[in-house]
């Protein structure tokens, strides 16, 4: 599973990455985490505000920090469990 954090590295982006890592651990999955800071690459996902969370190339949230429980659900859904 690949999880991407889209954003320039602001505190909200860092917090989203922390939550996503905790959620992956809680869901019991091994994930590759990638930080996408390039504006062009971020815009390719049609994301207008950051931070954004992408799980297996699907944008799950943007412009907010979702609750860890939401992220766990998205990860489990992507795993098919």
C-alpha positions as CSV (number, residue, x, y, z in Angstrom):
1,X,0.0,0.0,0.0
2,X,1.2,3.5,-0.8
3,X,0.2,6.5,1.2
4,X,1.1,10.0,0.0
5,X,1.0,13.2,2.0
6,X,0.5,16.1,-0.3
7,X,1.8,19.5,1.0
8,X,4.7,21.7,1.4
9,X,5.8,20.4,4.8
10,X,3.8,22.7,7.0
11,X,2.9,21.6,10.6
12,X,-0.5,20.4,9.4
13,X,1.2,18.2,6.7
14,X,3.5,16.8,9.4
15,X,0.6,16.1,11.7
16,X,-1.3,14.3,8.9
17,X,1.7,12.1,8.2
18,X,2.0,11.2,11.9
19,X,-1.7,10.3,12.0
20,X,-1.4,8.3,8.8
21,X,1.5,6.3,10.1
22,X,-0.3,5.6,13.4
23,X,-3.4,4.6,11.4
24,X,-1.5,2.2,9.3
25,X,0.0,0.6,12.3
26,X,-3.4,0.3,14.0
27,X,-4.8,-1.2,10.8
28,X,-2.0,-3.7,10.8
29,X,-0.7,-2.9,7.3
30,X,2.7,-2.2,5.9
31,X,2.7,1.0,3.9
32,X,5.1,3.1,1.9
33,X,4.9,6.7,2.8
34,X,5.8,9.4,0.3
35,X,5.8,13.2,0.8
36,X,4.8,15.1,-2.3
37,X,5.9,18.7,-2.1
38,X,6.0,19.6,-5.8
39,X,3.1,22.0,-6.6
40,X,2.7,20.5,-10.1
41,X,2.5,17.0,-8.7
42,X,0.0,18.1,-6.1
43,X,-2.1,19.8,-8.7
44,X,-2.1,16.6,-10.8
45,X,-4.4,15.1,-8.1
46,X,-6.8,18.0,-8.5
47,X,-6.1,19.1,-4.9
48,X,-6.7,22.8,-4.3
49,X,-5.8,22.9,-0.6
50,X,-3.3,21.0,1.5
51,X,-2.7,18.9,3.4
52,X,-4.1,16.1,1.4
53,X,-4.0,12.3,1.9
54,X,-3.8,9.9,-1.0
55,X,-4.1,6.1,-0.5
56,X,-3.2,3.9,-3.4
57,X,-3.6,6.9,-5.8
58,X,-7.1,7.9,-4.5
59,X,-7.5,11.2,-2.8
60,X,-9.2,10.6,0.5
61,X,-9.1,14.1,2.0
62,X,-7.8,17.6,1.3
63,X,-7.7,20.9,3.1
64,X,-8.2,19.3,6.6
65,X,-6.7,16.8,9.0
66,X,-9.0,13.8,9.2
67,X,-9.4,11.9,12.5
68,X,-7.2,8.9,12.9
69,X,-10.3,6.6,12.9
70,X,-11.3,7.9,9.5
71,X,-7.8,7.1,8.1
72,X,-7.9,3.6,9.6
73,X,-11.2,3.0,7.8
74,X,-9.8,4.2,4.5
75,X,-6.8,2.0,4.9
76,X,-8.9,-1.0,5.7
77,X,-11.2,-0.3,2.8
78,X,-8.2,0.0,0.4
79,X,-6.9,-3.4,1.8
80,X,-10.3,-4.9,1.2
81,X,-10.7,-5.9,4.9
